[in-house]
Amino acid sequence: MGTSGFISGLLDTISNRGRALFERGKGPAGLGPNGRPDFGPLVEALLSGRGEASGVARARRILELWTAASDDGKRDFLLLLARVYGPRLDRLDAAIDAYQANPGPSTISALSRAAEPRRQEVLRRLNLAPGGISCLVEMRRFLLTIRAQDPTLPALDEDFIHLFSSWFNRGFLVLKKIDWSTPANVLERIIRYEAVHQIHGWDELRRRLAPPDRRLYAFFHPQLVDDPLIFVEVALEPAIPGTIQDVLAEKREPIDPARATTAVFYSISNCQEGLKGISFGNFLIKQVVEELRHDLPQIDTFVTLSPIPGFARWLDARRHAGDGERGQDGAAVDPAAFPTAAERDVLQALDRPDWTLSHETAIAVNAVLLRGAAHYFLKARTADGRVIDPVARFHLGNGARLERVNALGDRSMNGMRQSHGLMVNYLYRLEDIEANHEALVTRGEVVAAPAVQLLLAPASSSEELSGGSVGERLRRLSRRRKVAAEE
């Protein structure tokens, strides 16, 4: 039996003994006269109790009742925590007065303790029950679905985030390599949790795990040993790929990992909705990079092949906003910036689902889409000044460089719907990560490859975006990109 199994068994023993004592002492059963959960007495007993065994038993009883409750019962419990178990205001006022009278380490410490909501201690004690952490993650998932229904619930959500940030600290997480020999219950969860490129059954999962040039790594928590928190899928390639079709091709020929020079992170999936907002991805990518550098020292390029989930929605708003109107990003639309009148005409083809079938139309539309993507990443911002795209915020915030935008990189239905097929490569160059991160955080600057910067230049006329001149424009752009890349 492993350490986590031993601890789990020990907690079960304590809980069972505590339950026997609890029941003999006729403690609150947690059910009201109508048979519905009455959490109030149990929470009070949980907070006032001092015995380890009885405390674990009470925590277990609360979690059992909560799990079995209807959605209304679950909501009642969360509202009870949010409304009743905040800081004791009389103690907080006294601590503030004491600090103002005598500022110092002791009064600061007392003020900090008085300001802590009592519900944080409730959650800590619930975490001691067997399976407590799993139930609390599910509790927070449910909280997110009702968070907007009551003004007190966001504060409770902040308490969950505060505690989860400690309980799921990087120091507690375990990185595991997932392969075809991994237990089936874990592999089933990988299929279910894949959020970027759906896995259609066991045969497709095997194609992502079994070949020697494919890797999958996941973070686990000691109390959730068979349930991954986040995982990343990696393709070992001889060069940076531009399409997910090439990476996931059913008939592709695997390469010898010793010939690979590029590691491609093509899918990162968060598995637990209840842990939304708790950052694991940056730690995961950096540790996987170290693992790969150790195992395959010849790999010197680490990139993503990432979706652009908000691009089509942003582009649609830009296309249909008139002079002086505001786009999705809240900024006034300047037709001279993007799109120009000629580009608007070309983008009308997007209203036809078959626009990719015409070679010339596809070339013209993709020329405009690439320039639009450059504006989307480098110029467009949310009302509070952030990069619009959530995937971009993640990778750029981790210190990656915006390396390349790829036309028709994802021809799947989802890829065409969310980004008209565009995908993007983010480059992780370890020696530049800190500087790239600082540029974004301190100056709001997205560090991008010269080839991406060149995409900002507008076409001078509609002739450049139609007929034979389009091909020439793209060939000229391709030459620019090549020169820029060599620089």
C-alpha positions as CSV (number, residue, x, y, z in Angstrom):
1,M,0.0,0.0,0.0
2,G,1.4,3.4,-0.9
3,T,1.7,6.4,1.4
4,S,-1.5,8.0,0.2
5,G,-3.4,4.7,0.6
6,F,-2.1,4.4,4.2
7,I,-3.1,7.9,5.1
8,S,-6.6,7.4,3.5
9,G,-7.1,4.2,5.5
10,L,-6.0,6.0,8.7
11,L,-8.5,8.8,8.1
12,D,-11.2,6.3,7.5
13,T,-10.4,4.6,10.8
14,I,-10.5,7.9,12.7
15,S,-13.7,8.9,11.0
16,N,-15.4,5.6,11.7
17,R,-14.4,5.7,15.4
18,G,-15.5,9.3,15.6
19,R,-18.8,8.5,14.0
20,A,-19.5,5.9,16.6
21,L,-18.7,8.4,19.4
22,F,-20.7,11.1,17.6
23,E,-23.8,8.9,17.3
24,R,-23.6,7.6,20.9
25,G,-23.4,11.3,22.0
26,K,-26.5,12.1,19.9
27,G,-24.8,14.8,18.0
28,P,-26.7,16.7,15.3
29,A,-27.8,14.3,12.6
30,G,-27.9,17.1,10.0
31,L,-31.5,16.5,8.9
32,G,-34.4,18.8,9.6
33,P,-38.0,17.8,10.5
34,N,-38.9,17.7,6.8
35,G,-36.0,15.4,6.0
36,R,-34.0,18.1,4.2
37,P,-30.4,18.8,5.3
38,D,-30.0,21.2,8.2
39,F,-26.4,22.1,7.9
40,G,-26.3,24.9,10.5
41,P,-26.0,22.7,13.7
42,L,-23.4,20.5,12.1
43,V,-21.2,23.4,11.0
44,E,-21.4,24.9,14.5
45,A,-20.5,21.5,16.0
46,L,-17.6,21.2,13.5
47,L,-16.2,24.6,14.5
48,S,-16.6,24.2,18.2
49,G,-15.4,20.6,18.4
50,R,-11.8,19.9,19.6
51,G,-11.6,16.1,19.3
52,E,-9.8,14.8,16.1
53,A,-12.1,11.8,15.7
54,S,-15.4,13.6,16.3
55,G,-14.2,16.4,14.0
56,V,-13.5,14.1,11.1
57,A,-16.8,12.3,11.7
58,R,-18.7,15.6,11.6
59,A,-16.8,16.7,8.5
60,R,-17.6,13.4,6.8
61,R,-21.3,13.7,7.7
62,I,-21.5,17.2,6.2
63,L,-19.9,16.1,3.0
64,E,-22.2,13.1,2.8
65,L,-25.3,15.3,3.2
66,W,-24.0,17.8,0.7
67,T,-23.2,15.2,-1.9
68,A,-26.7,13.6,-1.5
69,A,-28.5,17.0,-1.4
70,S,-30.5,18.4,-4.3
71,D,-29.2,21.5,-6.1
72,D,-31.3,23.7,-3.8
73,G,-29.8,22.0,-0.7
74,K,-26.3,22.4,-2.0
75,R,-27.0,26.1,-2.7
76,D,-28.4,26.5,0.8
77,F,-25.2,25.2,2.3
78,L,-23.0,27.5,0.3
79,L,-25.2,30.5,1.1
80,L,-24.9,29.6,4.8
81,L,-21.1,29.7,4.6
82,A,-21.2,32.9,2.6
83,R,-23.7,34.8,4.7
84,V,-23.1,33.5,8.2
85,Y,-19.4,32.5,8.5
86,G,-17.6,35.6,7.5
87,P,-15.3,37.4,9.9
88,R,-16.7,38.2,13.4
89,L,-17.1,42.0,13.0
90,D,-16.8,42.8,16.7
91,R,-13.4,41.0,16.9
92,L,-12.4,42.7,13.6
93,D,-13.3,46.1,15.0
94,A,-11.4,45.5,18.2
95,A,-8.3,44.3,16.2
96,I,-8.4,47.4,14.1
97,D,-8.6,49.6,17.2
98,A,-5.7,47.7,18.8
99,Y,-3.5,48.0,15.7
100,Q,-4.2,51.7,15.3
101,A,-3.4,52.3,19.0
102,N,-0.2,50.2,18.9
103,P,1.0,49.3,15.3
104,G,3.4,46.4,15.4
105,P,3.9,42.7,14.5
106,S,1.7,41.3,17.3
107,T,-1.3,43.6,16.4
108,I,-0.8,43.0,12.7
109,S,-1.0,39.3,13.4
110,A,-4.1,39.6,15.5
111,L,-5.7,41.8,12.8
112,S,-4.9,39.2,10.2
113,R,-6.5,36.4,12.2
114,A,-9.6,38.5,13.0
115,A,-10.1,39.4,9.3
116,E,-10.1,35.8,8.1
117,P,-13.6,34.5,7.4
118,R,-14.6,31.7,9.7
119,R,-15.7,29.7,6.6
120,Q,-12.1,29.2,5.7
121,E,-11.7,27.2,8.9
122,V,-14.9,25.3,8.0
123,L,-13.4,24.3,4.6
124,R,-10.1,23.3,6.3
125,R,-11.9,21.0,8.7
126,L,-14.0,19.5,5.9
127,N,-10.8,18.8,4.0
128,L,-9.8,16.4,6.9
129,A,-12.6,14.0,6.0
130,P,-11.8,11.0,3.8
131,G,-12.3,12.1,0.2
132,G,-12.6,15.7,1.5
133,I,-10.4,17.3,-1.2
134,S,-12.3,15.7,-4.0
135,C,-15.7,16.7,-2.6
136,L,-14.5,20.3,-2.0
137,V,-13.3,20.5,-5.7
138,E,-16.8,19.4,-6.7
139,M,-18.3,21.9,-4.3
140,R,-16.4,24.7,-5.9
141,R,-17.5,23.5,-9.4
142,F,-21.1,23.8,-8.3
143,L,-20.4,27.2,-6.7
144,L,-19.1,28.5,-10.1
145,T,-22.5,27.6,-11.6
146,I,-24.4,29.8,-9.1
147,R,-21.8,32.4,-8.3
148,A,-23.7,35.2,-9.9
149,Q,-27.0,34.4,-8.1
150,D,-26.1,36.1,-4.8
151,P,-23.7,39.0,-4.0
152,T,-22.2,37.1,-1.1
153,L,-21.0,34.1,-3.2
154,P,-18.0,35.7,-4.9
155,A,-16.4,36.2,-1.5
156,L,-16.8,32.5,-0.7
157,D,-15.3,31.7,-4.1
158,E,-12.3,33.8,-3.2
159,D,-11.9,31.7,0.0
160,F,-11.9,28.5,-2.1
161,I,-9.3,30.0,-4.4
162,H,-7.1,31.1,-1.5
163,L,-7.2,27.6,0.1
164,F,-6.8,25.7,-3.2
165,S,-3.8,27.8,-4.1
166,S,-2.1,26.3,-1.0
167,W,-3.5,22.8,-1.2
168,F,-2.6,22.4,-4.9
169,N,0.7,24.2,-4.5
170,R,3.3,23.0,-7.1
171,G,5.3,21.3,-4.2
172,F,2.4,18.8,-3.7
173,L,1.9,17.9,-7.4
174,V,3.3,14.9,-9.0
175,L,4.3,14.8,-12.7
176,K,3.6,11.5,-14.4
177,K,4.2,10.3,-17.9
178,I,1.0,8.7,-19.3
179,D,1.5,5.9,-21.9
180,W,-0.4,2.9,-23.3
181,S,0.5,0.9,-20.1
182,T,-1.2,3.4,-17.8
183,P,-4.2,1.9,-15.9
184,A,-7.4,2.0,-18.0
185,N,-9.3,4.2,-15.5
186,V,-6.8,7.0,-15.9
187,L,-6.8,6.6,-19.7
188,E,-10.6,6.8,-19.7
189,R,-10.3,10.2,-17.9
190,I,-7.8,11.4,-20.5
191,I,-10.3,10.7,-23.2
192,R,-13.1,12.4,-21.3
193,Y,-11.1,15.4,-20.2
194,E,-9.4,16.2,-23.6
195,A,-10.7,19.8,-24.2
196,V,-8.8,21.0,-27.3
197,H,-8.8,18.1,-29.9
198,Q,-11.4,15.5,-29.0
199,I,-10.3,11.9,-28.7
200,H,-12.7,9.7,-30.6
201,G,-12.2,6.4,-28.8
202,W,-9.4,4.0,-27.8
203,D,-7.9,3.7,-31.3
204,E,-7.3,7.4,-31.5
205,L,-5.9,7.5,-27.9
206,R,-3.5,4.8,-28.8
207,R,-2.2,6.9,-31.8
208,R,-1.5,9.7,-29.4
209,L,0.3,7.5,-26.8
210,A,1.9,4.5,-28.3
211,P,4.2,5.9,-31.1
212,P,7.7,6.6,-30.0
213,D,7.5,10.2,-31.1
214,R,4.5,11.0,-28.9
215,R,4.3,11.9,-25.2
216,L,1.7,12.8,-22.7
217,Y,2.4,14.2,-19.2
218,A,-0.1,14.9,-16.4
219,F,0.0,16.5,-12.9
220,F,-1.7,14.6,-10.1
221,H,-2.4,15.5,-6.5
222,P,-1.6,12.9,-3.7
223,Q,-5.3,12.8,-2.7
224,L,-6.5,12.5,-6.2
225,V,-4.2,9.7,-7.3
226,D,-6.2,8.5,-10.3
227,D,-7.7,11.8,-11.5
228,P,-5.3,14.1,-13.4
229,L,-5.5,17.9,-12.7
230,I,-4.1,18.9,-16.1
231,F,-2.2,17.2,-18.9
232,V,-0.3,18.2,-22.0
233,E,0.1,16.2,-25.2
234,V,3.5,16.5,-27.0
235,A,4.5,15.6,-30.5
236,L,8.2,15.2,-31.3
237,E,8.9,16.7,-34.8
238,P,11.8,17.5,-37.1
239,A,10.4,21.1,-37.6
240,I,7.7,23.5,-36.3
241,P,4.3,22.2,-37.7
242,G,1.7,24.6,-39.0
243,T,-1.4,22.3,-39.0
244,I,-3.0,20.0,-36.5
245,Q,-4.0,17.7,-39.4
246,D,-0.3,16.8,-39.9
247,V,0.2,16.1,-36.1
248,L,-2.9,13.9,-35.7
249,A,-2.9,12.3,-39.2
250,E,-4.1,8.7,-38.9
251,K,-1.7,7.3,-41.5
252,R,1.4,9.4,-40.6
253,E,4.8,7.7,-40.3
254,P,6.3,8.1,-36.8
255,I,9.9,9.3,-36.6
256,D,12.7,8.2,-34.4
257,P,12.7,10.4,-31.4
258,A,16.5,10.7,-31.8
259,R,15.9,12.6,-35.0
260,A,13.5,15.1,-33.5
261,T,14.6,18.7,-33.0
262,T,11.3,20.2,-32.0
263,A,8.8,19.4,-29.1
264,V,5.3,20.6,-29.9
265,F,2.8,21.1,-27.1
266,Y,-0.4,20.7,-29.2
267,S,-3.0,20.2,-26.5
268,I,-3.2,21.4,-22.9
269,S,-6.4,20.4,-21.0
270,N,-7.5,21.4,-17.5
271,C,-9.4,18.5,-16.0
272,Q,-11.1,19.8,-12.9
273,E,-13.7,22.6,-13.4
274,G,-13.6,23.1,-9.7
275,L,-10.0,24.2,-9.9
276,K,-10.6,26.9,-12.5
277,G,-8.3,29.9,-11.9
278,I,-5.7,27.8,-10.0
279,S,-2.6,27.9,-12.2
280,F,-0.9,24.6,-13.1
281,G,-0.1,25.0,-16.8
282,N,3.0,27.2,-16.4
283,F,4.6,24.7,-14.0
284,L,3.6,21.8,-16.2
285,I,5.1,23.2,-19.4
286,K,8.4,24.2,-17.7
287,Q,8.7,20.8,-16.0
288,V,7.9,18.9,-19.2
289,V,10.6,21.0,-21.0
290,E,13.1,19.9,-18.4
291,E,12.0,16.2,-18.7
292,L,12.4,16.3,-22.5
293,R,15.8,18.1,-22.4
294,H,17.0,15.4,-20.0
295,D,15.7,12.5,-22.1
296,L,16.3,14.0,-25.6
297,P,19.1,16.6,-25.3
298,Q,19.2,17.2,-29.1
299,I,15.7,18.9,-28.9
300,D,16.3,22.6,-29.0
301,T,12.9,24.1,-30.0
302,F,9.9,24.0,-27.8
303,V,6.7,25.4,-29.3
304,T,2.9,25.1,-29.1
305,L,0.4,24.5,-31.8
306,S,-2.5,26.4,-30.3
307,P,-6.1,27.3,-31.1
308,I,-7.3,30.9,-31.2
309,P,-10.7,30.5,-29.6
310,G,-12.0,34.1,-29.7
311,F,-10.7,35.2,-33.1
312,A,-13.8,34.5,-35.2
313,R,-16.1,36.3,-32.7
314,W,-13.7,39.3,-32.6
315,L,-13.4,39.4,-36.4
316,D,-17.1,39.3,-36.8
317,A,-17.5,42.3,-34.5
318,R,-14.9,44.2,-36.5
319,R,-16.4,43.4,-39.8
320,H,-19.8,44.7,-38.9
321,A,-18.9,47.7,-36.8
322,G,-19.3,51.0,-38.5
323,D,-17.3,54.2,-38.1
324,G,-17.3,55.4,-34.5
325,E,-18.8,52.1,-33.3
326,R,-17.0,49.8,-30.9
327,G,-15.8,46.3,-31.4
328,Q,-15.8,43.4,-29.0
329,D,-12.6,44.7,-27.4
330,G,-14.3,47.9,-26.5
331,A,-12.1,50.0,-28.8
332,A,-13.4,52.3,-31.5
333,V,-13.2,50.7,-34.9
334,D,-10.9,52.5,-37.2
335,P,-11.6,51.2,-40.8
336,A,-8.1,52.4,-41.9
337,A,-6.5,50.1,-39.4
338,F,-8.3,46.7,-39.8
339,P,-10.2,45.8,-41.8
340,T,-9.8,48.2,-44.7
341,A,-12.7,48.6,-47.2
342,A,-11.0,46.2,-49.6
343,E,-10.5,43.6,-46.8
344,R,-14.1,43.8,-45.8
345,D,-15.1,42.9,-49.3
346,V,-12.8,39.9,-49.3
347,L,-14.1,38.8,-45.9
348,Q,-17.6,38.5,-47.2
349,A,-16.5,35.1,-48.5
350,L,-16.6,33.9,-44.8
351,D,-20.4,34.0,-45.0
352,R,-20.2,31.0,-47.3
353,P,-19.3,27.7,-45.7
354,D,-17.5,26.5,-48.8
355,W,-15.1,29.4,-49.1
356,T,-12.0,27.1,-48.7
357,L,-13.0,25.1,-51.8
358,S,-11.9,27.8,-54.2
359,H,-8.1,28.1,-54.3
360,E,-8.0,31.8,-55.2
361,T,-10.7,32.7,-52.6
362,A,-8.9,30.8,-49.9
363,I,-5.6,32.6,-50.7
364,A,-7.3,36.0,-50.6
365,V,-9.3,35.3,-47.5
366,N,-6.3,33.8,-45.6
367,A,-4.1,36.8,-46.5
368,V,-6.7,39.1,-44.7
369,L,-7.2,36.6,-41.8
370,L,-3.4,36.6,-41.2
371,R,-3.3,40.4,-41.0
372,G,-6.4,40.3,-38.8
373,A,-4.7,37.9,-36.4
374,A,-1.7,40.1,-36.2
375,H,-4.0,43.0,-35.1
376,Y,-5.9,40.6,-32.7
377,F,-2.7,39.7,-30.9
378,L,-0.6,42.8,-31.1
379,K,-3.1,45.7,-31.1
380,A,-6.5,44.6,-29.8
381,R,-7.1,44.8,-26.0
382,T,-9.9,44.2,-23.5
383,A,-11.4,47.2,-21.7
384,D,-8.8,46.7,-18.8
385,G,-5.9,46.5,-21.2
386,R,-5.3,42.8,-21.5
387,V,-4.6,40.7,-24.5
388,I,-8.0,39.5,-25.7
389,D,-7.4,35.8,-26.4
390,P,-7.3,33.6,-23.3
391,V,-4.9,31.1,-24.7
392,A,-2.6,33.9,-25.7
393,R,-2.8,35.4,-22.3
394,F,-1.7,32.1,-20.8
395,H,1.3,31.5,-23.1
396,L,2.4,35.1,-23.4
397,G,2.1,35.5,-19.6
398,N,4.3,32.5,-19.2
399,G,7.0,34.2,-21.3
400,A,6.5,32.6,-24.7
401,R,7.0,34.5,-27.9
402,L,4.3,34.8,-30.6
403,E,6.2,32.9,-33.3
404,R,3.9,32.2,-36.2
405,V,0.3,32.3,-37.4
406,N,-0.9,29.5,-39.6
407,A,-3.7,29.6,-42.1
408,L,-6.0,26.6,-42.1
409,G,-4.1,25.1,-39.3
410,D,-7.2,23.5,-38.0
411,R,-9.8,22.4,-40.6
412,S,-12.1,20.7,-38.0
413,M,-15.6,22.0,-37.5
414,N,-14.6,23.6,-34.2
415,G,-11.4,25.1,-35.7
416,M,-13.3,26.7,-38.5
417,R,-16.0,28.0,-36.2
418,Q,-13.7,29.6,-33.6
419,S,-10.9,30.9,-35.7
420,H,-11.7,30.3,-39.4
421,G,-9.0,27.6,-39.3
422,L,-6.1,29.7,-37.9
423,M,-3.7,28.3,-35.4
424,V,-0.7,29.8,-33.8
425,N,2.8,28.7,-32.6
426,Y,4.1,30.1,-29.3
427,L,7.8,29.6,-28.9
428,Y,9.3,28.9,-25.4
429,R,13.0,29.9,-25.5
430,L,14.1,29.4,-21.9
431,E,16.7,32.3,-22.0
432,D,14.0,34.7,-23.1
433,I,11.1,33.7,-20.9
434,E,11.7,36.2,-18.2
435,A,12.3,39.2,-20.5
436,N,9.1,38.3,-22.6
437,H,7.1,38.0,-19.4
438,E,8.3,41.4,-18.1
439,A,7.6,43.1,-21.5
440,L,3.9,42.0,-21.3
441,V,3.4,42.7,-17.6
442,T,5.2,46.0,-17.3
443,R,4.6,47.5,-20.8
444,G,1.7,45.5,-22.1
445,E,3.9,44.5,-25.1
446,V,3.5,41.2,-26.9
447,V,6.8,39.9,-28.0
448,A,6.3,38.6,-31.5
449,A,8.6,37.2,-34.2
450,P,9.4,39.7,-37.1
451,A,7.3,37.6,-39.5
452,V,4.2,38.2,-37.3
453,Q,5.0,41.9,-37.0
454,L,5.2,42.2,-40.8
455,L,1.6,40.9,-41.1
456,L,0.3,44.2,-39.7
457,A,1.1,46.0,-43.0
458,P,-2.2,46.6,-44.9
459,A,-2.9,45.8,-48.6
460,S,-2.8,49.0,-50.6
461,S,-5.8,48.2,-52.8
462,S,-8.4,45.6,-53.5
463,E,-6.3,44.4,-56.5
464,E,-3.7,43.1,-54.1
465,L,-6.4,40.9,-52.5
466,S,-7.9,39.4,-55.7
467,G,-6.9,37.7,-58.9
468,G,-3.4,36.7,-59.7
469,S,-1.8,39.5,-57.6
470,V,-2.9,37.7,-54.4
471,G,-0.6,34.8,-55.1
472,E,2.3,37.3,-55.7
473,R,1.4,39.1,-52.5
474,L,1.5,35.9,-50.5
475,R,4.8,34.8,-52.2
476,R,6.3,38.2,-51.3
477,L,5.0,37.9,-47.7
478,S,6.5,34.4,-47.6
479,R,9.9,35.7,-48.7
480,R,9.6,38.5,-46.0
481,R,8.8,35.9,-43.4
482,K,11.8,33.7,-44.4
483,V,14.2,36.6,-44.3
484,A,12.8,37.7,-40.9
485,A,13.1,34.2,-39.5
486,E,16.7,34.0,-40.7
487,E,17.4,37.3,-38.9
